[in-house]
Amino acid sequence: MRIFVFLLMTCCAFGQSPEDRTKQVLDQLLANKIGAVYAKFSPKMKSAISQDTYTTQMAQIVALGAPQKIDAPRTQAVGDLTVVAIGVHWAPVSLDCKVAWNKAGEIEGQFWSPAEAAKEFQSAPYAHPDSLTSLNVTVGDDAWKLPGTLTMPKGYGPFPALVLVHGSGPNDRDESVGGTKIFRDLAEGLASRGVAVLRYEKRTRQYPQQCAADANFTMNQETVEDAERAVVLLRTQAKIDPARVFVLGHSQGGYLAPRILKRDPKIAGFIVMAGPARPLGDVIVDQAEYMASLKGNLTADDQAKLAEIKKNPFAGTSLPATYLADLKGYRPDVEAKKLDTPMLILQGERDFQVTMKDFDLWKSALQARRNVRFLTYPKLNHLFIAGEGKSQPEEYQQPGHVDEQVIADIANWILQNR
């Protein structure tokens, strides 16, 4: 589960560029002029989130105070929208303020997520470009079709193949977090070892407006359906062994392993990387308590906020009622116990977002199965990147790569499952 704030809003401002309008919105948000921003919402976005909820969510940003640095805007087209991102840097954290503008000059979505690295990403040392090739593909052929990248080993094949399923938040195909690109590391590292890998843009990133407007939105639409379609696509690709298509879910993607496997029982095996095994509300409370422990002495206001999270972990979110209702009573560890698909459960011991509590639940539920393997890594965090001491959010901003031992363990497990 990634640390992120996902907010939806609209704004109308004509006569300015999307970049200038985004700067103006950012200035208003940092100045705690939330009402002024909300007044510019379109009717559709106002129906998606109330002013009170938006104000509550934005309190997290306002509380950070004046930033130390604000980057120049970065712009890209996403469907019919123009998305502008501005990096905002505080001492404890760096975030991207992203605003999606429609053709009428209204804001259709606004996201806060870990800031992307400013400099060009360098592939991991274990990636061997000369031994692999990449091609553009499309997952699905309907209104929700998603652009993706299939990274293939060079050679005749047929190769085993792997679908990568994102964690929470509007992730790109690389699952970019701060100075890291977890899915790119996995794709290049595994393809260098003989495993084809498919990664794709997440639906909530490619279609933020449409997802936000869907009152019946659940994790099935957010993640499960597209994972199933990606598996189907891989089975049709030349040089891919259709009987050896595996799935890897990171964080929320691993949490949904049982649902994905139920949709397609022919999946050859599932790899869970730091997947929650218990109700998400429990995970959120643990995260809040950990963050409070890093701060040390808590003010009365801090204590009140922590108490509120413990009382209702989803308070202040704009998630549809159907989204939360769909998760009620869902226990991945219990559901996985009913299946017989081979599984590999991986966990970083320094992970504070999904912890050893979850790993122990997976192990307790599945340890009697001979086709399930469990591995932990003492120095790795939630992104499976090595570090020392207590893991903290700011370490995500530093450039890093998925640990090579993780790449080797995944490749060996896939190649041994014939």
C-alpha positions in Angstrom: 0.0 0.0 0.0 1.6 3.3 -1.0 1.5 6.4 1.1 -0.6 8.8 -1.0 -3.5 11.2 -0.9 -6.0 10.9 -3.7 -8.3 13.9 -4.0 -10.9 14.8 -6.7 -11.8 18.3 -7.6 -12.6 20.7 -10.4 -11.8 24.3 -11.1 -12.6 26.7 -13.9 -10.0 29.3 -14.9 -9.8 30.6 -18.5 -7.2 32.6 -20.1 -4.3 30.9 -18.4 -2.1 27.9 -19.3 -2.7 24.6 -17.5 0.7 25.1 -15.8 -0.2 28.6 -14.5 -3.6 27.4 -13.3 -2.0 24.5 -11.5 0.5 26.9 -9.8 -2.5 29.1 -8.7 -4.3 26.1 -7.3 -1.2 24.9 -5.4 -0.7 28.4 -3.9 -4.3 28.4 -2.7 -4.0 25.0 -1.2 -0.7 25.8 0.6 -2.4 29.0 1.9 -5.3 26.9 3.4 -7.8 28.6 1.0 -9.6 25.3 0.6 -13.0 26.9 0.3 -11.8 29.1 -2.6 -10.6 26.1 -4.5 -13.7 24.0 -3.7 -15.9 26.9 -5.1 -14.4 26.2 -8.5 -15.4 22.5 -8.6 -17.6 21.2 -11.3 -21.0 19.8 -10.3 -19.7 16.3 -11.1 -16.8 16.6 -8.8 -18.8 18.3 -6.1 -21.0 15.2 -6.1 -18.0 13.0 -5.7 -16.6 14.8 -2.7 -18.0 17.2 -0.1 -16.2 20.4 0.9 -16.0 19.1 4.5 -14.3 15.9 3.3 -12.0 17.7 1.0 -11.0 20.1 3.8 -10.3 17.2 6.1 -8.1 15.5 3.6 -6.2 18.7 2.7 -5.4 19.3 6.4 -2.6 16.7 6.0 -1.0 19.0 3.4 -1.6 22.3 5.2 -0.1 20.8 8.4 3.3 20.4 6.6 3.7 24.2 6.5 5.7 26.2 4.0 7.7 24.0 1.6 11.4 24.3 1.2 11.3 24.1 -2.6 8.7 23.9 -5.4 9.7 22.5 -8.8 8.8 23.6 -12.3 5.6 22.1 -13.7 5.7 18.9 -15.7 2.9 18.2 -18.2 1.5 15.2 -20.0 -1.6 14.1 -21.9 -3.7 11.3 -20.3 -6.7 10.5 -22.5 -8.7 13.7 -22.9 -7.1 15.3 -19.9 -4.0 17.5 -19.5 -2.2 16.5 -16.3 0.2 18.9 -14.7 2.5 17.8 -11.8 4.5 20.1 -9.5 7.0 18.7 -7.1 6.7 20.2 -3.6 9.5 19.5 -1.1 9.3 19.7 2.7 12.0 18.5 5.1 10.2 15.3 6.0 8.7 14.4 2.6 8.5 15.4 -1.1 5.2 15.1 -2.9 3.9 15.7 -6.4 0.8 17.9 -6.6 -1.0 16.6 -9.8 -3.9 18.3 -11.4 -5.9 16.9 -14.3 -7.5 19.6 -16.5 -10.3 19.0 -19.1 -10.7 20.9 -22.3 -13.1 23.4 -20.7 -10.4 24.4 -18.3 -11.9 22.6 -15.3 -10.0 20.3 -12.9 -11.3 16.8 -13.1 -8.9 15.2 -10.6 -6.2 16.1 -8.1 -3.6 13.8 -6.6 -0.9 14.0 -4.0 1.7 11.2 -4.4 5.4 10.7 -3.7 7.5 12.9 -5.9 9.0 11.4 -8.9 12.8 11.6 -9.2 13.9 14.7 -11.1 16.9 13.0 -12.9 16.7 10.3 -15.5 16.2 6.8 -14.0 19.1 4.4 -14.4 18.4 0.7 -14.9 19.6 -1.6 -12.1 23.0 -3.2 -12.5 21.4 -6.6 -12.8 19.4 -5.6 -15.9 21.1 -6.6 -19.2 19.6 -4.6 -22.0 21.4 -6.7 -24.7 19.5 -9.8 -23.5 16.0 -8.4 -23.7 13.6 -6.4 -25.8 10.4 -4.4 -25.1 7.3 -3.7 -27.1 4.2 -1.6 -26.6 0.9 -3.6 -26.0 -2.7 -2.7 -25.1 -4.5 -4.5 -22.3 -8.2 -4.9 -23.2 -10.0 -3.5 -26.2 -13.0 -1.6 -24.7 -13.5 1.8 -23.0 -11.0 0.8 -20.3 -8.1 -0.3 -22.5 -4.7 0.3 -21.0 -1.3 1.0 -22.6 1.4 -1.4 -21.4 4.9 -2.7 -22.0 5.9 -6.3 -22.6 9.5 -6.9 -21.8 10.8 -10.1 -23.4 14.0 -12.2 -23.2 15.7 -12.5 -26.5 15.5 -16.0 -28.0 13.1 -18.4 -29.5 11.1 -19.3 -26.3 8.5 -20.3 -25.4 9.1 -18.3 -22.2 7.2 -18.3 -18.9 5.6 -14.9 -18.3 4.5 -12.7 -15.4 1.8 -10.0 -15.0 2.6 -7.2 -12.5 -0.3 -5.9 -10.5 0.0 -2.5 -8.8 -0.3 -1.4 -5.2 -2.8 1.3 -4.1 -3.0 4.7 -5.8 -3.0 5.8 -9.4 0.2 4.0 -10.4 2.0 4.1 -13.7 3.3 1.0 -15.4 6.6 1.3 -13.6 5.0 1.7 -10.2 7.1 4.8 -9.8 7.6 5.9 -6.1 9.9 8.8 -5.4 13.3 7.8 -6.8 12.3 4.2 -7.6 10.6 2.3 -10.3 9.8 -1.0 -8.8 8.0 -2.6 -11.7 10.6 -1.5 -14.2 13.3 -3.2 -12.0 11.2 -6.4 -11.9 10.6 -6.4 -15.6 14.2 -5.8 -16.7 15.7 -8.0 -14.0 13.4 -10.9 -14.7 13.5 -10.7 -18.5 17.3 -10.8 -18.1 16.8 -14.1 -16.4 14.5 -15.6 -18.9 11.0 -14.5 -17.8 8.8 -12.3 -19.9 7.0 -9.5 -17.9 3.9 -7.4 -18.7 3.3 -4.1 -16.9 0.6 -1.5 -17.7 -0.9 1.8 -16.6 -3.4 1.4 -13.7 -7.0 2.2 -14.6 -7.2 5.0 -12.0 -4.2 6.7 -13.6 -5.4 6.3 -17.2 -9.0 7.2 -16.5 -9.2 9.2 -13.2 -12.3 11.1 -14.1 -14.3 8.1 -15.2 -13.3 6.1 -12.2 -14.2 8.9 -9.8 -17.6 9.3 -11.4 -18.5 5.6 -11.0 -20.6 5.4 -7.8 -20.3 1.6 -7.9 -16.5 1.5 -8.1 -14.8 -1.3 -6.2 -11.3 -2.9 -6.2 -12.6 -5.3 -8.8 -12.9 -2.5 -11.4 -9.8 -0.8 -10.0 -7.5 -3.8 -10.2 -8.9 -7.3 -10.6 -10.5 -7.0 -14.0 -7.4 -5.6 -15.6 -5.2 -8.2 -14.1 -7.4 -10.9 -15.6 -7.3 -9.2 -19.0 -3.5 -8.9 -18.8 -3.2 -12.6 -18.2 -5.4 -13.3 -21.2 -3.3 -11.0 -23.4 -0.1 -12.8 -22.4 -1.4 -16.2 -23.4 -1.9 -14.9 -26.9 1.6 -13.5 -27.4 4.2 -15.2 -29.6 7.1 -16.9 -27.7 5.0 -17.1 -24.5 4.1 -20.4 -23.0 0.3 -20.0 -22.3 0.4 -22.7 -19.6 3.1 -20.8 -17.6 1.6 -17.3 -17.1 2.1 -16.1 -13.5 0.9 -13.1 -11.6 2.8 -10.9 -9.1 0.9 -8.5 -6.9 2.7 -5.8 -4.9 0.9 -4.5 -1.7 -2.7 -4.0 -2.7 -2.1 -6.2 -5.7 -1.0 -9.0 -3.4 -4.0 -8.4 -1.1 -6.2 -9.2 -4.1 -4.5 -12.4 -5.0 -7.4 -14.7 -4.1 -9.8 -12.6 -6.1 -7.6 -12.6 -9.2 -7.0 -16.4 -8.9 -10.7 -17.1 -8.6 -11.3 -15.1 -11.8 -8.7 -17.2 -13.6 -7.9 -20.6 -12.0 -5.5 -21.4 -14.9 -2.9 -18.9 -13.6 0.3 -20.9 -13.1 1.2 -19.3 -9.8 0.9 -16.1 -7.8 3.7 -14.1 -6.1 2.6 -11.9 -3.2 5.1 -9.0 -2.5 4.2 -7.3 0.8 0.5 -8.0 0.5 -1.8 -7.3 3.4 -3.4 -10.5 4.7 -5.9 -8.8 7.0 -8.6 -6.1 6.9 -7.3 -2.9 5.4 -8.6 -0.9 8.4 -6.2 -2.8 10.7 -3.3 -2.0 8.3 -4.2 1.7 8.2 -4.3 1.9 12.0 -0.9 0.2 12.3 0.5 2.7 9.8 -0.8 5.6 11.7 0.6 4.4 15.0 4.0 3.8 13.4 4.1 7.3 11.9 3.1 8.7 15.3 6.0 6.7 16.9 8.5 8.4 14.5 7.3 11.8 15.6 7.9 11.1 19.3 6.0 13.3 21.7 2.5 13.9 20.4 0.4 17.0 20.8 -3.1 16.8 22.0 -4.2 17.4 18.4 -2.0 14.5 17.2 -3.5 12.2 19.8 -7.0 13.2 18.9 -6.3 12.5 15.2 -4.8 9.1 16.0 -7.8 8.2 18.2 -10.2 9.2 15.3 -8.2 6.9 12.9 -8.5 4.0 15.3 -12.2 4.6 15.6 -12.8 4.8 11.9 -9.7 4.2 9.6 -11.7 5.3 6.5 -13.1 8.5 7.9 -12.6 11.5 5.6 -12.1 9.4 2.5 -14.0 9.9 -0.7 -14.3 6.2 -1.4 -17.8 5.1 -2.6 -19.9 3.2 -0.1 -19.8 0.2 -2.6 -16.0 0.2 -2.5 -15.9 -0.2 1.3 -18.8 -2.6 1.4 -17.1 -4.8 -1.1 -14.2 -5.2 1.3 -16.2 -5.9 4.4 -15.3 -9.3 5.8 -12.7 -9.9 3.1 -9.7 -11.8 4.5 -7.0 -12.7 1.9 -5.4 -15.3 4.1 -8.6 -17.1 4.7 -9.6 -17.0 1.0 -6.2 -18.1 -0.2 -6.5 -21.2 2.0 -9.4 -22.4 -0.2 -7.2 -22.4 -3.3 -4.5 -24.7 -4.5 -2.5 -22.5 -6.9 1.3 -22.4 -6.2 2.3 -19.2 -4.3 5.4 -17.4 -3.3 5.0 -15.0 -0.3 7.7 -12.3 0.0 8.1 -9.8 2.8 10.7 -7.1 3.7 11.3 -7.1 7.5 11.8 -3.3 7.6 8.4 -2.7 6.0 6.2 -0.5 8.1 3.3 -0.3 5.7 2.6 -4.0 5.4 4.3 -5.7 8.3 5.5 -9.1 9.5 2.0 -9.4 11.1 0.7 -9.9 7.6 3.5 -12.3 6.6 2.7 -14.4 9.7 -0.9 -14.6 8.8 -0.1 -15.8 5.3 2.2 -18.4 6.7 -0.2 -19.6 9.3 -2.9 -20.0 6.7 -0.8 -21.7 4.0 2.2 -23.3 5.6 0.6 -26.8 5.3 0.6 -26.5 1.5 3.7 -27.9 -0.1 3.4 -25.6 -3.2 3.7 -22.4 -1.2 7.1 -20.9 -0.3 7.8 -18.1 2.2 10.8 -15.7 2.2 11.7 -12.7 4.2 14.5 -10.1 3.8 15.8 -8.5 7.0 17.1 -5.2 5.3 14.3 -4.6 2.8 11.4 -2.0 3.1 8.0 -2.0 1.5 9.6 -1.3 -1.9 12.0 -4.3 -1.4 14.9 -1.9 -1.4 17.7 -2.3 1.2 18.3 0.1 4.1 19.3 0.3 7.7 17.4 1.1 10.9 13.7 1.9 11.1 12.1 2.5 7.7 10.8 6.0 7.1 8.7 7.5 4.3 11.5 9.9 3.2 13.8 7.0 2.2 11.4 6.3 -0.7 12.5 9.5 -2.3 16.1 8.3 -2.7 17.1 6.5 -5.9 17.2 2.8 -5.4 16.5 -0.6 -6.9 14.6 -3.8 -6.0 17.2 -6.0 -4.2 18.9 -8.4 -6.6 18.2 -11.4 -4.3 14.5 -10.8 -4.7 14.9 -10.8 -8.5 16.8 -14.1 -8.3 14.3 -15.7 -5.9 11.3 -14.8 -8.1 13.0 -16.0 -11.3 14.1 -19.3 -9.8 10.7 -20.0 -8.4 9.0 -19.3 -11.8 11.5 -21.3 -13.7 11.2 -24.3 -11.3 7.4 -24.3 -11.6 7.0 -26.3 -14.9 
